[in-house]
Amino acid sequence: MAKSSDHVITMGCGDTCPVLPGKHHRDWALQDPAGQGPDVVRRIRDEIGERVRDLVSEIERKASGADVSGRRVDDAA
C-alpha cells in the first residue's frame, strides 16, 4: 500500500522504518499506548488526530499553490 501512496507516515519507528524513494516520509515520535490507561491512550489518539489534520491542511495548501502561511505563492507582492 505504501508504494502507491504519496505520503508515508510512520509512528515511532525512527531509523528502523523502511525508506521508500520518491515518497514524502515522516516519522511521528509518539508515546507507545501499549499497557497505558484510557486517559493516556486518549491523549495519544488526540495527538495523532491533530497531526493528521495539520498534514491534510499542509497538503491542501501545497495543492492550491499556497505557501506554508496559507498565502498563494503567485500573490506575493
All heavy atoms as a GROMACS GRO file, in nm:
protein
  583
    1MET      N    1   0.082  -0.119   0.000
    1MET     CA    2   0.000   0.000   0.000
    1MET      C    3   0.087   0.126   0.000
    1MET      O    4   0.054   0.223  -0.066
    1MET     CB    5  -0.093  -0.001   0.121
    1MET     CG    6  -0.190   0.114   0.119
    1MET     SD    7  -0.297   0.138   0.264
    1MET     CE    8  -0.346  -0.022   0.311
    2ALA      N    9   0.196   0.124   0.073
    2ALA     CA   10   0.282   0.242   0.081
    2ALA      C   11   0.342   0.279  -0.054
    2ALA      O   12   0.364   0.397  -0.082
    2ALA     CB   13   0.393   0.220   0.183
    3LYS      N   14   0.368   0.180  -0.139
    3LYS     CA   15   0.428   0.208  -0.269
    3LYS      C   16   0.338   0.294  -0.357
    3LYS      O   17   0.386   0.368  -0.441
    3LYS     CB   18   0.462   0.078  -0.340
    3LYS     CG   19   0.578   0.005  -0.277
    3LYS     CD   20   0.611  -0.122  -0.350
    3LYS     CE   21   0.726  -0.194  -0.283
    3LYS     NZ   22   0.758  -0.320  -0.347
    4SER      N   23   0.207   0.286  -0.338
    4SER     CA   24   0.115   0.364  -0.421
    4SER      C   25   0.072   0.494  -0.353
    4SER      O   26  -0.010   0.567  -0.406
    4SER     CB   27  -0.009   0.279  -0.455
    4SER     OG   28  -0.081   0.249  -0.336
    5SER      N   29   0.130   0.523  -0.238
    5SER     CA   30   0.094   0.643  -0.162
    5SER      C   31   0.190   0.758  -0.192
    5SER      O   32   0.306   0.735  -0.225
    5SER     CB   33   0.099   0.613  -0.012
    5SER     OG   34   0.010   0.511   0.020
    6ASP      N   35   0.142   0.880  -0.178
    6ASP     CA   36   0.228   0.998  -0.192
    6ASP      C   37   0.298   1.030  -0.061
    6ASP      O   38   0.410   1.081  -0.060
    6ASP     CB   39   0.147   1.119  -0.237
    6ASP     CG   40   0.093   1.105  -0.377
    6ASP    OD1   41   0.159   1.041  -0.461
    6ASP    OD2   42  -0.017   1.156  -0.404
    7HIS      N   43   0.230   1.004   0.049
    7HIS     CA   44   0.283   1.037   0.181
    7HIS      C   45   0.283   0.910   0.266
    7HIS      O   46   0.184   0.837   0.269
    7HIS     CB   47   0.197   1.144   0.250
    7HIS     CG   48   0.195   1.272   0.174
    7HIS    ND1   49   0.284   1.373   0.200
    7HIS    CD2   50   0.118   1.315   0.073
    7HIS    CE1   51   0.260   1.474   0.116
    7HIS    NE2   52   0.160   1.439   0.039
    8VAL      N   53   0.393   0.888   0.336
    8VAL     CA   54   0.404   0.773   0.425
    8VAL      C   55   0.434   0.827   0.564
    8VAL      O   56   0.532   0.899   0.584
    8VAL     CB   57   0.516   0.677   0.379
    8VAL    CG1   58   0.531   0.562   0.478
    8VAL    CG2   59   0.487   0.625   0.239
    9ILE      N   60   0.347   0.793   0.658
    9ILE     CA   61   0.365   0.835   0.797
    9ILE      C   62   0.388   0.710   0.881
    9ILE      O   63   0.308   0.617   0.878
    9ILE     CB   64   0.240   0.909   0.850
    9ILE    CG1   65   0.198   1.023   0.758
    9ILE    CG2   66   0.264   0.955   0.993
    9ILE    CD1   67   0.302   1.130   0.738
   10THR      N   68   0.498   0.709   0.953
   10THR     CA   69   0.523   0.602   1.047
   10THR      C   70   0.519   0.662   1.187
   10THR      O   71   0.533   0.783   1.204
   10THR     CB   72   0.659   0.535   1.020
   10THR    OG1   73   0.760   0.636   1.015
   10THR    CG2   74   0.656   0.460   0.888
   11MET      N   75   0.498   0.578   1.285
   11MET     CA   76   0.480   0.629   1.420
   11MET      C   77   0.578   0.561   1.515
   11MET      O   78   0.556   0.450   1.560
   11MET     CB   79   0.337   0.606   1.466
   11MET     CG   80   0.238   0.682   1.383
   11MET     SD   81   0.073   0.664   1.444
   11MET     CE   82  -0.018   0.722   1.301
   12GLY      N   83   0.689   0.632   1.537
   12GLY     CA   84   0.782   0.590   1.640
   12GLY      C   85   0.881   0.482   1.603
   12GLY      O   86   0.943   0.423   1.691
   13CYS      N   87   0.902   0.456   1.475
   13CYS     CA   88   0.999   0.351   1.443
   13CYS      C   89   1.136   0.408   1.411
   13CYS      O   90   1.232   0.331   1.396
   13CYS     CB   91   0.948   0.261   1.331
   13CYS     SG   92   0.924   0.338   1.172
   14GLY      N   93   1.148   0.538   1.400
   14GLY     CA   94   1.279   0.602   1.383
   14GLY      C   95   1.360   0.546   1.269
   14GLY      O   96   1.312   0.531   1.158
   15ASP      N   97   1.485   0.509   1.296
   15ASP     CA   98   1.576   0.459   1.192
   15ASP      C   99   1.540   0.320   1.141
   15ASP      O  100   1.593   0.276   1.040
   15ASP     CB  101   1.720   0.457   1.244
   15ASP     CG  102   1.776   0.597   1.264
   15ASP    OD1  103   1.721   0.692   1.204
   15ASP    OD2  104   1.872   0.610   1.340
   16THR      N  105   1.452   0.250   1.210
   16THR     CA  106   1.414   0.116   1.166
   16THR      C  107   1.302   0.118   1.063
   16THR      O  108   1.266   0.014   1.008
   16THR     CB  109   1.370   0.027   1.285
   16THR    OG1  110   1.254   0.084   1.345
   16THR    CG2  111   1.482   0.014   1.386
   17CYS      N  112   1.248   0.236   1.034
   17CYS     CA  113   1.140   0.249   0.935
   17CYS      C  114   1.195   0.224   0.794
   17CYS      O  115   1.306   0.266   0.763
   17CYS     CB  116   1.080   0.389   0.938
   17CYS     SG  117   0.991   0.425   1.088
   18PRO      N  118   1.116   0.162   0.710
   18PRO     CA  119   1.160   0.144   0.572
   18PRO      C  120   1.162   0.279   0.500
   18PRO      O  121   1.080   0.365   0.527
   18PRO     CB  122   1.055   0.052   0.512
   18PRO     CG  123   0.934   0.073   0.596
   18PRO     CD  124   0.985   0.105   0.734
   19VAL      N  125   1.256   0.295   0.410
   19VAL     CA  126   1.264   0.417   0.329
   19VAL      C  127   1.211   0.384   0.191
   19VAL      O  128   1.256   0.288   0.127
   19VAL     CB  129   1.409   0.468   0.321
   19VAL    CG1  130   1.420   0.586   0.226
   19VAL    CG2  131   1.460   0.504   0.459
   20LEU      N  132   1.114   0.461   0.145
   20LEU     CA  133   1.056   0.441   0.014
   20LEU      C  134   1.091   0.560  -0.073
   20LEU      O  135   1.039   0.670  -0.053
   20LEU     CB  136   0.904   0.425   0.024
   20LEU     CG  137   0.859   0.306   0.110
   20LEU    CD1  138   0.710   0.314   0.138
   20LEU    CD2  139   0.893   0.176   0.041
   21PRO      N  140   1.182   0.544  -0.167
   21PRO     CA  141   1.224   0.655  -0.253
   21PRO      C  142   1.106   0.721  -0.323
   21PRO      O  143   1.012   0.653  -0.366
   21PRO     CB  144   1.318   0.588  -0.354
   21PRO     CG  145   1.362   0.462  -0.288
   21PRO     CD  146   1.247   0.418  -0.202
   22GLY      N  147   1.112   0.853  -0.331
   22GLY     CA  148   1.010   0.927  -0.403
   22GLY      C  149   0.886   0.955  -0.322
   22GLY      O  150   0.791   1.015  -0.372
   23LYS      N  151   0.883   0.915  -0.198
   23LYS     CA  152   0.767   0.936  -0.112
   23LYS      C  153   0.798   1.044  -0.010
   23LYS      O  154   0.913   1.061   0.032
   23LYS     CB  155   0.728   0.808  -0.037
   23LYS     CG  156   0.705   0.688  -0.126
   23LYS     CD  157   0.589   0.710  -0.218
   23LYS     CE  158   0.571   0.590  -0.310
   23LYS     NZ  159   0.469   0.610  -0.407
   24HIS      N  160   0.696   1.118   0.029
   24HIS     CA  161   0.711   1.211   0.140
   24HIS      C  162   0.698   1.127   0.266
   24HIS      O  163   0.595   1.066   0.289
   24HIS     CB  164   0.602   1.318   0.136
   24HIS     CG  165   0.604   1.400   0.012
   24HIS    ND1  166   0.692   1.505  -0.005
   24HIS    CD2  167   0.530   1.394  -0.100
   24HIS    CE1  168   0.671   1.559  -0.124
   24HIS    NE2  169   0.574   1.492  -0.184
   25HIS      N  170   0.804   1.122   0.345
   25HIS     CA  171   0.807   1.035   0.462
   25HIS      C  172   0.824   1.117   0.589
   25HIS      O  173   0.908   1.206   0.594
   25HIS     CB  174   0.921   0.933   0.450
   25HIS     CG  175   0.926   0.841   0.568
   25HIS    ND1  176   1.007   0.865   0.675
   25HIS    CD2  177   0.859   0.727   0.595
   25HIS    CE1  178   0.990   0.769   0.764
   25HIS    NE2  179   0.902   0.684   0.717
   26ARG      N  180   0.745   1.083   0.688
   26ARG     CA  181   0.760   1.143   0.820
   26ARG      C  182   0.745   1.033   0.924
   26ARG      O  183   0.661   0.945   0.910
   26ARG     CB  184   0.651   1.248   0.846
   26ARG     CG  185   0.660   1.366   0.755
   26ARG     CD  186   0.551   1.464   0.783
   26ARG     NE  187   0.547   1.559   0.673
   26ARG     CZ  188   0.487   1.675   0.680
   26ARG    NH1  189   0.424   1.710   0.787
   26ARG    NH2  190   0.488   1.755   0.575
   27ASP      N  191   0.825   1.043   1.027
   27ASP     CA  192   0.810   0.952   1.140
   27ASP      C  193   0.765   1.036   1.259
   27ASP      O  194   0.837   1.126   1.302
   27ASP     CB  195   0.941   0.880   1.171
   27ASP     CG  196   0.926   0.783   1.286
   27ASP    OD1  197   0.830   0.703   1.285
   27ASP    OD2  198   1.009   0.786   1.378
   28TRP      N  199   0.647   1.009   1.306
   28TRP     CA  200   0.593   1.082   1.420
   28TRP      C  201   0.633   1.008   1.548
   28TRP      O  202   0.590   0.896   1.572
   28TRP     CB  203   0.443   1.094   1.412
   28TRP     CG  204   0.394   1.183   1.303
   28TRP    CD1  205   0.465   1.277   1.234
   28TRP    CD2  206   0.262   1.188   1.249
   28TRP    NE1  207   0.386   1.340   1.141
   28TRP    CE2  208   0.260   1.287   1.148
   28TRP    CE3  209   0.145   1.118   1.275
   28TRP    CZ2  210   0.147   1.318   1.075
   28TRP    CZ3  211   0.031   1.149   1.202
   28TRP    CH2  212   0.032   1.249   1.104
   29ALA      N  213   0.716   1.070   1.629
   29ALA     CA  214   0.756   1.012   1.757
   29ALA      C  215   0.638   1.028   1.853
   29ALA      O  216   0.600   1.139   1.889
   29ALA     CB  217   0.879   1.084   1.810
   30LEU      N  218   0.579   0.917   1.887
   30LEU     CA  219   0.464   0.917   1.976
   30LEU      C  220   0.488   0.820   2.091
   30LEU      O  221   0.560   0.720   2.076
   30LEU     CB  222   0.338   0.871   1.901
   30LEU     CG  223   0.293   0.961   1.787
   30LEU    CD1  224   0.195   0.888   1.697
   30LEU    CD2  225   0.230   1.088   1.842
   31GLN      N  226   0.425   0.848   2.202
   31GLN     CA  227   0.432   0.757   2.315
   31GLN      C  228   0.361   0.627   2.277
   31GLN      O  229   0.258   0.628   2.211
   31GLN     CB  230   0.364   0.820   2.436
   31GLN     CG  231   0.371   0.738   2.561
   31GLN     CD  232   0.306   0.808   2.680
   31GLN    OE1  233   0.262   0.922   2.669
   31GLN    NE2  234   0.303   0.740   2.792
   32ASP      N  235   0.417   0.514   2.316
   32ASP     CA  236   0.356   0.384   2.288
   32ASP      C  237   0.234   0.366   2.378
   32ASP      O  238   0.245   0.374   2.501
   32ASP     CB  239   0.459   0.274   2.315
   32ASP     CG  240   0.411   0.136   2.274
   32ASP    OD1  241   0.290   0.119   2.242
   32ASP    OD2  242   0.493   0.044   2.274
   33PRO      N  243   0.116   0.342   2.320
   33PRO     CA  244  -0.004   0.326   2.403
   33PRO      C  245  -0.016   0.190   2.471
   33PRO      O  246  -0.101   0.172   2.558
   33PRO     CB  247  -0.118   0.346   2.302
   33PRO     CG  248  -0.060   0.303   2.172
   33PRO     CD  249   0.086   0.340   2.178
   34ALA      N  250   0.071   0.095   2.435
   34ALA     CA  251   0.061  -0.039   2.492
   34ALA      C  252   0.071  -0.034   2.644
   34ALA      O  253   0.165   0.024   2.700
   34ALA     CB  254   0.172  -0.128   2.435
   35GLY      N  255  -0.025  -0.093   2.709
   35GLY     CA  256  -0.025  -0.102   2.854
   35GLY      C  257  -0.062   0.026   2.927
   35GLY      O  258  -0.060   0.030   3.050
   36GLN      N  259  -0.096   0.129   2.855
   36GLN     CA  260  -0.133   0.257   2.916
   36GLN      C  261  -0.282   0.259   2.950
   36GLN      O  262  -0.362   0.189   2.889
   36GLN     CB  263  -0.100   0.373   2.821
   36GLN     CG  264   0.043   0.382   2.780
   36GLN     CD  265   0.134   0.418   2.896
   36GLN    OE1  266   0.096   0.483   2.992
   36GLN    NE2  267   0.259   0.372   2.889
   37GLY      N  268  -0.318   0.344   3.042
   37GLY     CA  269  -0.458   0.360   3.079
   37GLY      C  270  -0.534   0.441   2.975
   37GLY      O  271  -0.474   0.502   2.885
   38PRO      N  272  -0.666   0.442   2.989
   38PRO     CA  273  -0.751   0.511   2.891
   38PRO      C  274  -0.718   0.659   2.873
   38PRO      O  275  -0.724   0.710   2.761
   38PRO     CB  276  -0.892   0.494   2.946
   38PRO     CG  277  -0.885   0.379   3.040
   38PRO     CD  278  -0.744   0.376   3.091
   39ASP      N  279  -0.682   0.730   2.978
   39ASP     CA  280  -0.652   0.873   2.965
   39ASP      C  281  -0.529   0.897   2.879
   39ASP      O  282  -0.527   0.988   2.795
   39ASP     CB  283  -0.632   0.937   3.102
   39ASP     CG  284  -0.762   0.947   3.181
   39ASP    OD1  285  -0.870   0.943   3.119
   39ASP    OD2  286  -0.754   0.957   3.306
   40VAL      N  287  -0.426   0.815   2.896
   40VAL     CA  288  -0.304   0.829   2.816
   40VAL      C  289  -0.334   0.792   2.670
   40VAL      O  290  -0.292   0.862   2.577
   40VAL     CB  291  -0.190   0.742   2.873
   40VAL    CG1  292  -0.069   0.743   2.780
   40VAL    CG2  293  -0.152   0.789   3.012
   41VAL      N  294  -0.408   0.684   2.649
   41VAL     CA  295  -0.442   0.641   2.513
   41VAL      C  296  -0.524   0.748   2.442
   41VAL      O  297  -0.500   0.778   2.325
   41VAL     CB  298  -0.516   0.505   2.514
   41VAL    CG1  299  -0.565   0.469   2.375
   41VAL    CG2  300  -0.424   0.395   2.569
   42ARG      N  301  -0.617   0.810   2.513
   42ARG     CA  302  -0.697   0.919   2.453
   42ARG      C  303  -0.608   1.037   2.414
   42ARG      O  304  -0.626   1.097   2.308
   42ARG     CB  305  -0.805   0.965   2.550
   42ARG     CG  306  -0.921   0.871   2.559
   42ARG     CD  307  -1.034   0.930   2.645
   42ARG     NE  308  -1.125   0.825   2.682
   42ARG     CZ  309  -1.129   0.765   2.801
   42ARG    NH1  310  -1.049   0.806   2.898
   42ARG    NH2  311  -1.214   0.667   2.824
   43ARG      N  312  -0.512   1.070   2.498
   43ARG     CA  313  -0.421   1.181   2.467
   43ARG      C  314  -0.339   1.150   2.343
   43ARG      O  315  -0.321   1.235   2.255
   43ARG     CB  316  -0.330   1.210   2.588
   43ARG     CG  317  -0.241   1.332   2.567
   43ARG     CD  318  -0.153   1.361   2.688
   43ARG     NE  319  -0.081   1.246   2.741
   43ARG     CZ  320   0.026   1.190   2.684
   43ARG    NH1  321   0.074   1.237   2.570
   43ARG    NH2  322   0.086   1.087   2.740
   44ILE      N  323  -0.289   1.028   2.333
   44ILE     CA  324  -0.213   0.986   2.215
   44ILE      C  325  -0.302   0.990   2.092
   44ILE      O  326  -0.263   1.040   1.986
   44ILE     CB  327  -0.152   0.845   2.237
   44ILE    CG1  328  -0.051   0.848   2.351
   44ILE    CG2  329  -0.088   0.794   2.108
   44ILE    CD1  330  -0.008   0.711   2.400
   45ARG      N  331  -0.424   0.939   2.104
   45ARG     CA  332  -0.520   0.942   1.993
   45ARG      C  333  -0.546   1.085   1.947
   45ARG      O  334  -0.545   1.115   1.828
   45ARG     CB  335  -0.653   0.877   2.037
   45ARG     CG  336  -0.762   0.887   1.932
   45ARG     CD  337  -0.901   0.883   1.991
   45ARG     NE  338  -0.921   0.993   2.085
   45ARG     CZ  339  -1.015   0.993   2.178
   45ARG    NH1  340  -1.094   0.888   2.196
   45ARG    NH2  341  -1.030   1.097   2.257
   46ASP      N  342  -0.565   1.176   2.044
   46ASP     CA  343  -0.590   1.316   2.010
   46ASP      C  344  -0.470   1.380   1.941
   46ASP      O  345  -0.485   1.460   1.848
   46ASP     CB  346  -0.629   1.394   2.134
   46ASP     CG  347  -0.764   1.351   2.192
   46ASP    OD1  348  -0.840   1.280   2.122
   46ASP    OD2  349  -0.792   1.388   2.308
   47GLU      N  350  -0.350   1.344   1.987
   47GLU     CA  351  -0.228   1.396   1.924
   47GLU      C  352  -0.218   1.349   1.778
   47GLU      O  353  -0.184   1.426   1.688
   47GLU     CB  354  -0.104   1.354   2.002
   47GLU     CG  355   0.024   1.411   1.944
   47GLU     CD  356   0.148   1.373   2.024
   47GLU    OE1  357   0.136   1.316   2.134
   47GLU    OE2  358   0.258   1.401   1.974
   48ILE      N  359  -0.248   1.222   1.754
   48ILE     CA  360  -0.246   1.169   1.617
   48ILE      C  361  -0.349   1.243   1.533
   48ILE      O  362  -0.319   1.284   1.420
   48ILE     CB  363  -0.272   1.017   1.616
   48ILE    CG1  364  -0.154   0.943   1.680
   48ILE    CG2  365  -0.297   0.967   1.473
   48ILE    CD1  366  -0.182   0.797   1.709
   49GLY      N  367  -0.469   1.263   1.586
   49GLY     CA  368  -0.573   1.335   1.513
   49GLY      C  369  -0.529   1.476   1.475
   49GLY      O  370  -0.552   1.521   1.362
   50GLU      N  371  -0.465   1.545   1.568
   50GLU     CA  372  -0.418   1.681   1.541
   50GLU      C  373  -0.310   1.681   1.433
   50GLU      O  374  -0.311   1.765   1.342
   50GLU     CB  375  -0.363   1.743   1.670
   50GLU     CG  376  -0.319   1.887   1.652
   50GLU     CD  377  -0.274   1.948   1.784
   50GLU    OE1  378  -0.325   1.908   1.890
   50GLU    OE2  379  -0.187   2.037   1.779
   51ARG      N  380  -0.219   1.585   1.440
   51ARG     CA  381  -0.113   1.577   1.338
   51ARG      C  382  -0.171   1.545   1.200
   51ARG      O  383  -0.125   1.598   1.099
   51ARG     CB  384  -0.010   1.472   1.377
   51ARG     CG  385   0.076   1.515   1.495
   51ARG     CD  386   0.175   1.406   1.529
   51ARG     NE  387   0.252   1.438   1.646
   51ARG     CZ  388   0.380   1.409   1.660
   51ARG    NH1  389   0.446   1.351   1.563
   51ARG    NH2  390   0.444   1.439   1.770
   52VAL      N  391  -0.271   1.458   1.196
   52VAL     CA  392  -0.335   1.424   1.068
   52VAL      C  393  -0.403   1.549   1.010
   52VAL      O  394  -0.388   1.579   0.892
   52VAL     CB  395  -0.436   1.308   1.085
   52VAL    CG1  396  -0.522   1.293   0.960
   52VAL    CG2  397  -0.363   1.179   1.116
   53ARG      N  398  -0.477   1.622   1.093
   53ARG     CA  399  -0.543   1.744   1.045
   53ARG      C  400  -0.441   1.845   0.993
   53ARG      O  401  -0.462   1.908   0.888
   53ARG     CB  402  -0.629   1.805   1.155
   53ARG     CG  403  -0.758   1.728   1.180
   53ARG     CD  404  -0.849   1.799   1.278
   53ARG     NE  405  -0.793   1.804   1.412
   53ARG     CZ  406  -0.800   1.705   1.501
   53ARG    NH1  407  -0.860   1.593   1.471
   53ARG    NH2  408  -0.746   1.720   1.621
   54ASP      N  409  -0.329   1.862   1.066
   54ASP     CA  410  -0.225   1.955   1.022
   54ASP      C  411  -0.165   1.910   0.888
   54ASP      O  412  -0.142   1.993   0.799
   54ASP     CB  413  -0.114   1.965   1.126
   54ASP     CG  414  -0.157   2.039   1.252
   54ASP    OD1  415  -0.264   2.105   1.251
   54ASP    OD2  416  -0.084   2.029   1.353
   55LEU      N  417  -0.141   1.780   0.873
   55LEU     CA  418  -0.084   1.728   0.748
   55LEU      C  419  -0.180   1.748   0.632
   55LEU      O  420  -0.140   1.792   0.525
   55LEU     CB  421  -0.049   1.581   0.763
   55LEU     CG  422   0.007   1.512   0.638
   55LEU    CD1  423   0.136   1.579   0.592
   55LEU    CD2  424   0.028   1.364   0.665
   56VAL      N  425  -0.308   1.720   0.653
   56VAL     CA  426  -0.407   1.740   0.546
   56VAL      C  427  -0.413   1.886   0.506
   56VAL      O  428  -0.414   1.918   0.386
   56VAL     CB  429  -0.546   1.688   0.591
   56VAL    CG1  430  -0.655   1.733   0.494
   56VAL    CG2  431  -0.545   1.537   0.604
   57SER      N  432  -0.411   1.977   0.603
   57SER     CA  433  -0.412   2.120   0.571
   57SER      C  434  -0.288   2.160   0.492
   57SER      O  435  -0.297   2.236   0.395
   57SER     CB  436  -0.418   2.203   0.700
   57SER     OG  437  -0.540   2.186   0.764
   58GLU      N  438  -0.173   2.107   0.531
   58GLU     CA  439  -0.048   2.137   0.460
   58GLU      C  440  -0.055   2.087   0.315
   58GLU      O  441  -0.016   2.158   0.222
   58GLU     CB  442   0.069   2.071   0.533
   58GLU     CG  443   0.203   2.093   0.468
   58GLU     CD  444   0.313   2.018   0.541
   58GLU    OE1  445   0.310   2.010   0.666
   58GLU    OE2  446   0.403   1.967   0.472
   59ILE      N  447  -0.103   1.965   0.296
   59ILE     CA  448  -0.114   1.909   0.161
   59ILE      C  449  -0.211   1.990   0.077
   59ILE      O  450  -0.184   2.019  -0.040
   59ILE     CB  451  -0.157   1.760   0.168
   59ILE    CG1  452  -0.046   1.676   0.230
   59ILE    CG2  453  -0.194   1.708   0.031
   59ILE    CD1  454  -0.087   1.536   0.269
   60GLU      N  455  -0.324   2.030   0.136
   60GLU     CA  456  -0.422   2.110   0.062
   60GLU      C  457  -0.365   2.246   0.024
   60GLU      O  458  -0.387   2.295  -0.086
   60GLU     CB  459  -0.549   2.127   0.146
   60GLU     CG  460  -0.630   2.001   0.156
   60GLU     CD  461  -0.749   2.013   0.249
   60GLU    OE1  462  -0.753   2.106   0.334
   60GLU    OE2  463  -0.839   1.927   0.238
   61ARG      N  464  -0.289   2.309   0.116
   61ARG     CA  465  -0.226   2.439   0.083
   61ARG      C  466  -0.129   2.424  -0.033
   61ARG      O  467  -0.127   2.506  -0.125
   61ARG     CB  468  -0.154   2.496   0.205
   61ARG     CG  469  -0.244   2.562   0.306
   61ARG     CD  470  -0.166   2.642   0.408
   61ARG     NE  471  -0.060   2.567   0.472
   61ARG     CZ  472  -0.073   2.495   0.583
   61ARG    NH1  473  -0.190   2.486   0.641
   61ARG    NH2  474   0.030   2.431   0.635
   62LYS      N  475  -0.047   2.319  -0.029
   62LYS     CA  476   0.050   2.298  -0.137
   62LYS      C  477  -0.021   2.270  -0.269
   62LYS      O  478   0.021   2.319  -0.374
   62LYS     CB  479   0.145   2.184  -0.102
   62LYS     CG  480   0.245   2.222   0.004
   62LYS     CD  481   0.337   2.108   0.038
   62LYS     CE  482   0.436   2.148   0.146
   62LYS     NZ  483   0.524   2.036   0.182
   63ALA      N  484  -0.128   2.195  -0.265
   63ALA     CA  485  -0.203   2.163  -0.386
   63ALA      C  486  -0.270   2.286  -0.445
   63ALA      O  487  -0.288   2.296  -0.566
   63ALA     CB  488  -0.307   2.054  -0.358
   64SER      N  489  -0.305   2.381  -0.360
   64SER     CA  490  -0.373   2.501  -0.408
   64SER      C  491  -0.274   2.610  -0.450
   64SER      O  492  -0.315   2.717  -0.494
   64SER     CB  493  -0.466   2.556  -0.299
   64SER     OG  494  -0.391   2.612  -0.193
   65GLY      N  495  -0.145   2.582  -0.434
   65GLY     CA  496  -0.044   2.681  -0.471
   65GLY      C  497  -0.014   2.780  -0.360
   65GLY      O  498   0.054   2.879  -0.382
   66ALA      N  499  -0.060   2.754  -0.239
   66ALA     CA  500  -0.034   2.843  -0.127
   66ALA      C  501   0.097   2.804  -0.060
   66ALA      O  502   0.136   2.688  -0.062
   66ALA     CB  503  -0.148   2.836  -0.026
   67ASP      N  504   0.165   2.904  -0.001
   67ASP     CA  505   0.284   2.871   0.076
   67ASP      C  506   0.241   2.826   0.215
   67ASP      O  507   0.123   2.818   0.246
   67ASP     CB  508   0.382   2.990   0.079
   67ASP     CG  509   0.328   3.112   0.152
   67ASP    OD1  510   0.225   3.101   0.221
   67ASP    OD2  511   0.390   3.219   0.141
   68VAL      N  512   0.336   2.798   0.304
   68VAL     CA  513   0.301   2.746   0.436
   68VAL      C  514   0.221   2.844   0.520
   68VAL      O  515   0.154   2.805   0.614
   68VAL     CB  516   0.426   2.699   0.514
   68VAL    CG1  517   0.485   2.575   0.451
   68VAL    CG2  518   0.528   2.809   0.526
   69SER      N  519   0.225   2.974   0.488
   69SER     CA  520   0.147   3.071   0.563
   69SER      C  521   0.001   3.073   0.518
   69SER      O  522  -0.082   3.136   0.579
   69SER     CB  523   0.204   3.212   0.543
   69SER     OG  524   0.180   3.256   0.410
   70GLY      N  525  -0.029   2.999   0.408
   70GLY     CA  526  -0.165   2.998   0.357
   70GLY      C  527  -0.185   3.096   0.243
   70GLY      O  528  -0.290   3.100   0.181
   71ARG      N  529  -0.083   3.180   0.216
   71ARG     CA  530  -0.093   3.278   0.108
   71ARG      C  531  -0.053   3.213  -0.023
   71ARG      O  532   0.042   3.137  -0.029
   71ARG     CB  533   0.003   3.394   0.139
   71ARG     CG  534  -0.021   3.517   0.054
   71ARG     CD  535   0.067   3.627   0.098
   71ARG     NE  536   0.202   3.598   0.050
   71ARG     CZ  537   0.308   3.671   0.074
   71ARG    NH1  538   0.300   3.775   0.151
   71ARG    NH2  539   0.425   3.638   0.024
   72ARG      N  540  -0.128   3.239  -0.127
   72ARG     CA  541  -0.094   3.183  -0.258
   72ARG      C  542   0.042   3.234  -0.302
   72ARG      O  543   0.073   3.351  -0.286
   72ARG     CB  544  -0.199   3.220  -0.363
   72ARG     CG  545  -0.329   3.145  -0.344
   72ARG     CD  546  -0.419   3.157  -0.464
   72ARG     NE  547  -0.356   3.122  -0.590
   72ARG     CZ  548  -0.337   2.998  -0.636
   72ARG    NH1  549  -0.373   2.896  -0.563
   72ARG    NH2  550  -0.282   2.977  -0.753
   73VAL      N  551   0.123   3.146  -0.356
   73VAL     CA  552   0.258   3.182  -0.396
   73VAL      C  553   0.257   3.289  -0.504
   73VAL      O  554   0.337   3.380  -0.504
   73VAL     CB  555   0.334   3.056  -0.445
   73VAL    CG1  556   0.470   3.092  -0.500
   73VAL    CG2  557   0.347   2.955  -0.333
   74ASP      N  558   0.160   3.282  -0.596
   74ASP     CA  559   0.156   3.381  -0.704
   74ASP      C  560   0.098   3.515  -0.658
   74ASP      O  561   0.092   3.609  -0.733
   74ASP     CB  562   0.079   3.328  -0.825
   74ASP     CG  563  -0.062   3.281  -0.792
   74ASP    OD1  564  -0.102   3.288  -0.673
   74ASP    OD2  565  -0.132   3.237  -0.885
   75ASP      N  566   0.055   3.525  -0.530
   75ASP     CA  567   0.004   3.651  -0.474
   75ASP      C  568   0.114   3.733  -0.406
   75ASP      O  569   0.087   3.835  -0.348
   75ASP     CB  570  -0.105   3.624  -0.370
   75ASP     CG  571  -0.234   3.574  -0.433
   75ASP    OD1  572  -0.248   3.585  -0.557
   75ASP    OD2  573  -0.320   3.522  -0.359
   76ALA      N  574   0.236   3.683  -0.412
   76ALA     CA  575   0.346   3.753  -0.343
   76ALA      C  576   0.372   3.887  -0.410
   76ALA      O  577   0.426   3.895  -0.518
   76ALA     CB  578   0.472   3.665  -0.345
   77ALA      N  579   0.332   3.990  -0.343
   77ALA     CA  580   0.354   4.125  -0.396
   77ALA      C  581   0.371   4.222  -0.283
   77ALA      O  582   0.331   4.203  -0.175
   77ALA     CB  583   0.238   4.168  -0.483
   0.00000   0.00000   0.00000
